[in-house]
Amino acid sequence: NIAIHVNSRYEANVGGLVAWAQNGFVIDNCSVEGSINARTKESFARVGGLVGSTLRGVITDSCTNVKINADTETSTVYAGGLAGMTNRSVQVNCYTLGDVCVNAGNNNKATAGGLTGMSGGTNINCYTYGNVESLITTVDIGGINGRIAGIAVDYECYFNSSAAQKIAGNDAAEKVVSGT
């Protein structure tokens, strides 16, 4: 049962298990429950229920039930139920249950997803359950990924269609349909 609170002037990689995992890491059969509150003043924040940021590794058979609140004053915030950002990593048979909420000092500087804030990896057979919300206007919000990089792939991944996806207090689907 974690309770992580970060208030940083500069960049922050924050995760329930690992802040930054890279180059050949393997995380297998791990789980995290609790809450993460992370705020940066002059740089980006990458916040995930399990891992803040990944590069070239594997996460398998892992789950989180973490309530995430992530905020930045001047840069971009990336937050996801499993990982804030993935880059050339693979996530297999993972699920998340907690809610993700992001905020930033400027519009379109917030990315939030039930699984990853920004996916630059491969997600296979993953599921998300919780609500995803941005307190400011953004286009980067989703049940699975907030933003998808050109190298990202989702295969057999699902999200709870009853969970809320909100942008600046409005339903995300309504914003896409209405074009506002």
Secondary structure, DSSP 8 states (H G I E B T S, - for coil): -EEEEEEESS-EEEESSEEEEEEEEEEES-EEEEEEEEEESSS-EEEESSEEEEEEEEEES-EEEEEEEEEESSS-EEEESSEEEEEEEEEES-EE-S-EEEEESSTT-EEEESSEEEEEEEEES-EE-S-EEESS--S-EESSEEEE-TT-EEES-EE-TTS-EEETTEEHHHHHHHT-
